[in-house]
Amino acid sequence: MKFLPLIWRNLLRRKVRTALTIGSIFIAFLLFGILMAIRAAFTLGVDIAGADRLVTIHKVSLIQLLPRSYRDRIRAMEGVTDVTHANWFGAYYREPSNFIANFAVEPEPWLRMYPEYQLPDEQRKTWIANRTGAVVGIVTAEKFGWKVGDRVPLISPIYRKPDGSPWDFTVDGIYDSTLKGADRTQFFFHYDYINEVFRDSPVSDQVGWYVIRTKDPSTSDQLARRVDALFANSTAETKTATEKAFVSDFAKQVGDIGAIMVAIASIVMFFILFVAGNAMAQSIRERTNELAVLKTVGFRDGLILTLVLIESCAIAILGGALGLGVAWVLVSQGDPTGGLLPAFYFPVRDLMLGGLLVLALGVGTGLLPAMQAQRLKIVNALRRA
C-alpha cells in the first residue's frame, strides 16, 4: 500500500504517546487472556461434559451417600445403556498441602464411561486385576515423580483406616487425554478396596454418586425425572441432572467465577476504549492543518477516513496481538497454583474473541476522529492552523 509510509510517520510523530497507548492495550489484552484462562479453569469440565451422561446424587446434598443397590435398578431402566458410581475420597499425599482429587470407582465401567481418559491396554488390564491398584493423571504423576509400579501412601481424613495407617496404592497406570480441558490430575482406585475395609460400618455399600449413560441424549431430562421418581419417598431420595448442569452447579458453589472474570475484562476494555480513543482524537487535532493540505492536493474524504482508521487499527493490533501472544505463552506454561487449577489453558474461542475485540477496539477508537477528519473543511482547518 503506497500510503503505509505516511501512516508510519504519523504513528511515530509522538513516539512516547504511541508507545504508552500500545502498552496500555498490551496490558489490557494480556489481562484478558489470563482472566479467560482462569474462567476456563473454574468452569472445568463444563464445556467437555458428556451430552449423553447424567449424574445422580442424594437429594439433600452431594456429601450424603446413596445405596449401592440403586445401581442395578438404574441399569434396568429403559433408555440407560451404562451406569457406574464413584466416591469422593479426599486424600492427600504425605502432607495436607499435597492434596489430590481422588475417587473410589469401578474400574471397567468407569473407563467405559469416560473414554477421554486414555490408558494403555496393558496398564488397563493390570489395574483391573489389582485390588489395591490405582490410575493417576499424567500431570499429578509428573508433579510427584511417580511412575508405573510405584507404591503411593495416601491419607484420607474422610475414610480413616481402623488402625490409623495410610492407604497404600500401587500405580498401575498413568492416563492422559488429548481432549482440551480434560482433568489430568485425578487419582482413581478400586471402590471394593475401601468397601471391604469398612464392611461392618455404616458406609458399607454406600456410594457418592452415579453416572448414567443415556441411549438418546435428547431424552436426558425425561430420564432424569424418571430416575428421581423411582427413588421418591425412599430413605435416600435422589437428584439427577445432566453432567453439564451438575459440573456447572458444582463450579458455582464458590461463586460464578466465569461471570466475575468476564465482568472484570469488560471493565478493562471499556476504559481502554477511552484511553486509546482520547490518544487518537488528540493526534488528529494536532494534524488539522496537515489534513487540510492533504485535502487540498486531492485526497478524498473517504481516503482520509480510511487512513485514520488504519492508523488506529494498527495501534490496536500491535498492542492487542502482543498482549494475546504473551498471555498464550504464559498460560501454556501450565497451572501456576501447583494443582488448584488443573485445566489452566487459553480456550481457542476466547483467543478468537480477543482478536475480534482488538479489531473492534481499533475501529471504535478511530471512528470518531476519522469522521471528524473526513468532515473537516479546508478553509476552516487552515484558518485554525
Residue pairs with C-beta under 8 A, 6 or more apart in sequence:
3 307
6 307
7 307
7 310
7 311
7 314
10 283
10 287
10 311
11 18
11 311
11 314
11 315
12 18
13 283
13 286
13 287
14 283
14 286
17 279
17 282
17 283
18 279
18 315
20 279
21 275
21 276
21 279
21 315
21 319
22 315
22 318
22 319
22 322
23 319
24 272
24 275
24 276
24 319
25 272
25 276
25 315
25 316
25 318
25 319
25 320
25 323
25 361
26 319
26 320
26 322
26 323
26 326
27 323
28 268
28 269
28 272
28 319
28 320
28 323
29 319
29 320
29 322
29 323
29 324
29 327
29 354
29 357
29 358
30 323
30 324
30 326
30 327
30 330
31 264
31 265
31 268
31 323
32 265
32 268
32 269
32 323
32 324
32 327
32 354
32 357
33 323
33 324
33 326
33 327
33 328
33 330
33 331
33 346
33 350
33 351
33 354
34 327
34 330
34 331
35 261
35 262
35 264
35 265
36 261
36 265
36 346
36 347
36 350
36 354
37 327
37 331
37 344
37 345
37 346
37 347
38 257
38 261
38 341
38 344
39 257
39 258
39 261
39 262
39 350
40 47
40 181
40 343
40 344
40 345
40 346
40 347
40 350
41 335
41 341
41 342
41 343
41 344
41 345
42 251
42 254
42 257
42 258
42 261
42 341
43 247
43 248
43 251
43 257
43 258
44 181
44 183
44 247
44 251
44 342
44 343
45 181
45 183
45 247
45 251
45 343
46 244
46 247
46 248
46 251
47 181
47 347
48 116
48 179
48 180
48 181
48 182
49 242
49 243
49 244
49 246
49 247
50 213
50 243
51 217
51 220
51 242
51 244
52 213
52 214
52 217
52 220
53 113
53 211
53 212
53 213
53 214
53 242
53 243
54 211
54 212
54 213
54 214
54 220
54 223
54 224
54 227
54 240
54 241
54 242
54 243
55 209
55 210
55 211
55 212
55 240
55 241
55 242
55 243
55 246
56 66
56 70
56 74
56 209
56 210
56 211
56 212
56 227
56 228
56 238
56 239
56 240
57 64
57 66
57 208
57 209
57 238
57 239
57 240
57 246
58 64
58 65
58 66
58 236
58 237
58 238
58 239
59 228
59 236
59 237
59 238
59 239
60 237
62 208
62 209
62 250
64 236
65 87
65 203
65 206
65 207
65 208
65 236
66 85
66 206
66 207
66 208
66 209
66 210
66 236
66 238
67 205
67 206
67 207
67 236
68 85
68 205
68 206
68 207
69 205
70 207
70 210
70 231
70 236
70 238
71 83
71 84
71 85
71 207
71 210
73 230
74 80
74 83
74 210
74 212
74 227
74 230
75 82
75 83
77 223
77 226
77 227
77 230
79 214
79 215
79 216
79 219
79 223
79 226
80 212
80 213
80 214
80 215
80 223
81 213
81 214
81 215
82 109
82 112
82 113
82 212
82 213
83 109
83 210
83 211
83 212
83 213
84 105
84 106
84 109
84 110
84 112
84 113
84 210
84 211
85 105
85 106
85 191
85 207
85 208
85 209
85 210
85 211
86 103
86 104
86 105
86 110
86 191
86 207
86 208
86 209
86 211
87 103
87 104
87 105
87 191
87 194
87 206
87 207
87 208
88 103
88 158
88 208
89 102
89 103
89 104
89 154
89 156
89 158
89 159
89 189
89 194
90 102
90 156
90 157
90 158
90 159
91 100
91 102
91 154
91 155
91 156
91 157
91 158
91 159
91 167
91 187
92 98
92 99
92 100
92 154
92 155
93 100
93 144
93 152
93 153
93 154
93 155
94 153
94 155
98 144
99 339
100 140
100 154
100 185
100 186
100 187
100 339
101 183
101 185
101 186
101 187
101 342
102 154
102 186
102 187
102 188
102 189
103 186
103 187
103 188
103 189
104 189
104 190
104 191
104 193
104 194
104 195
105 188
105 189
105 190
105 191
106 190
106 191
107 127
107 128
107 135
107 188
107 190
108 128
110 188
111 117
111 119
111 124
113 211
113 213
116 177
116 179
116 182
117 135
117 175
117 177
117 182
118 175
118 176
118 177
118 178
119 127
119 135
119 173
119 174
119 175
120 173
123 135
123 148
123 172
123 173
123 174
124 173
126 133
126 172
126 173
127 133
127 134
127 135
127 172
127 173
130 170
130 172
130 190
131 190
131 192
131 193
132 168
132 169
132 170
132 189
132 190
132 193
133 169
133 170
133 171
133 172
133 173
133 189
133 190
134 152
134 169
134 170
134 171
134 172
134 187
134 188
134 189
135 171
135 172
135 173
135 174
135 175
135 187
135 188
135 189
136 146
136 152
136 171
136 173
136 174
136 175
136 186
136 187
136 188
137 174
137 175
137 176
137 183
137 184
137 185
137 186
137 187
137 342
138 174
138 175
138 176
138 184
139 184
139 185
139 334
139 335
139 339
139 342
140 146
140 184
140 185
140 186
140 187
140 339
141 147
141 171
141 174
143 338
143 339
146 152
146 171
146 174
147 171
147 174
148 171
148 172
148 173
148 174
149 170
149 171
150 170
150 171
151 168
151 169
151 170
151 171
152 168
152 169
152 170
152 171
153 166
153 167
153 168
153 169
154 166
154 167
154 169
154 187
155 166
155 167
156 167
159 167
159 194
159 198
159 203
161 167
161 197
162 197
167 193
167 194
169 189
175 184
176 184
177 184
180 345
180 347
180 348
181 343
181 345
181 347
182 343
183 342
183 343
184 342
185 339
185 342
191 207
195 204
195 205
198 204
211 243
212 223
212 227
212 240
214 220
214 223
220 242
221 242
223 240
224 240
224 241
224 242
225 240
227 238
227 240
228 237
228 238
228 239
228 240
231 237
231 238
241 249
251 257
251 258
269 357
269 361
272 361
273 361
273 364
273 365
276 312
276 315
276 316
276 361
276 365
277 364
277 365
277 368
277 369
279 315
279 365
280 308
280 311
280 312
280 315
280 365
280 366
280 369
281 368
281 369
281 372
283 311
283 369
284 291
284 308
284 369
284 370
284 372
284 373
288 376
288 381
288 384
288 385
289 381
289 382
289 384
289 385
291 304
291 373
291 376
291 381
292 376
292 378
292 381
292 382
292 385
294 304
295 301
295 304
295 376
295 378
295 381
296 378
301 374
301 375
302 374
304 370
304 373
304 374
304 376
305 370
305 371
305 373
305 374
306 370
308 366
308 369
308 370
308 373
309 362
309 363
309 366
309 367
309 370
311 366
312 362
312 363
312 365
312 366
312 369
312 370
313 359
313 362
313 363
313 366
314 362
315 362
315 365
316 358
316 359
316 361
316 362
316 365
317 358
317 359
317 362
320 354
320 355
320 357
320 358
320 361
320 362
321 358
324 351
324 354
324 355
324 358
327 346
328 346
328 351
331 344
331 345
331 346
332 345
332 346
334 344
335 341
335 342
335 344
336 344
337 344
